[in-house]
Amino acid sequence: MAWNEPGGNNKDPWGGGNRNNDGPPDLDELLRKMQQKLNGLFGGKPSDSQGGSGNGGSFPWSLVLIVLAVVYGLWGFYQVEANESAVVLRLGKYHSTESSGLHWNPPLIDHVTKVNMTEVRTERTTGQMLTEDASIVDVVLQVQWHIDDAESFVLRVADPLKSLQEATDSALRHVVGSQTLNGVISQNRTQVAADTQVRLQEYLDLYITGIRVDVVNLTDAKAPREVQDAFDDVVRAREDEVRLQNEAQAYANQVIPVARGQAQRMLEEAEAYKSRVVASARGEAARFTALLKEYQLAPGVTRERMYLETVQDVMSNTSKVMVDVEGGNNMMYLPLDKLGQGSGTSAAQRQQVSPQVVDEISQRVINQLRTEAANTRRSREVR
């Protein structure tokens, strides 16, 4: 049965059972009843049924405190991402460095600063600098870096980015000042960037900035605009010098091996000639030694054999032979031209025909000599 229907005794479901009117529930009365319950729970003085308190109606401070406590507790939670670190300061003093995850700190007491530890950032530096050979060069440098130590980055240096820029300028000027203009612009650009990175990291570690340098790139290096044309002429002249040197080196690489090959061939030919001459001389010496032994055993026979061999060698190299007989005016003509078949006859053909003919001629010569010797002896005996 509804409370406002006949027979319901007009009982108010909101607690106002003594009310005789049929209007909506009183909100003020509900708040007073809730306040009474909270006061009783926290040791306060309960108020009367009419909503009045002993002191004429007090403000619900307990409820406010509970709400503030809940808000304060929820306010202290914070989330640290996987790529971040959180530096916690408690009453202005360093307390801890928190890694990724959900954390809580008392608000208004702790101060949390989050920093991205994996983000790679870029710092660009430009300027005119003096080289070792007193030349001016325009340099553009890019530095890629990330945060390596969150505590040092947040607390050790007042302005880490400004410190990084000043340290980069100092390191770059020191390295460029130890190089020539040509080295900075063309020859040693990679070395300049590497040396700058090493020196820059030394400065940052000395300042305790918590910054780690990843890459240093020398993006541009050129002479000032006022002398750019003259410098371009110098660059072209150096390029021509390098080109001519390369051409000369290529020609040398082509000629020197040929000359060395010819020299080696001449050396080998000389060595072969030496070996041949020495071997021939040794053979002649050995033959002469053997012939000397034979001559010592039989001088006459050896002398006659040597004579015949000599005559054979002489006649084998000529096409005509004429023999003059002592004491007479007759001359013997031997037709050796037919045997030699002229100057065009090969040595092999002469070797096949000449031995028989030469033996016959030799025999005739020997007989003739013997006859002359016999006649000479007879004439001596007669005398």
Secondary structure, DSSP 8 states (H G I E B T S, - for coil): --TTSTTSTT--TTS-TT--S-S---HHHHHHHHHHHHHHHTT-----TTS--TTS----HHHHHHHHHHHHHHHTEEEE-TTEEEEEEETTEEEEEE-SEEEE--TTTEEEEEEESS--EEEEEEEEEE-TTS-EEEEEEEEEEEES-HHIIIII-S-HHHHHHHHHHHHHHHHHTTS-HHIIIIITHHHHHHHHHHHHHHHHHHHT--EEEEEEEEEEEE--GGGHHHHHHHHHHHHHHHHHHHHHHHHHHHHHHHHHHHHHHHHHHHHHHHHHHHHHHHHHHHHHHHHHHHHHH-HHHHHHHHHHHHHHHHHHT-S-EEEE-TTSS-EEEE-HHHHHTSTTS-HHHHHHHHHHHHHHHHHHHHHHHHHHHHHHHHHHHH-
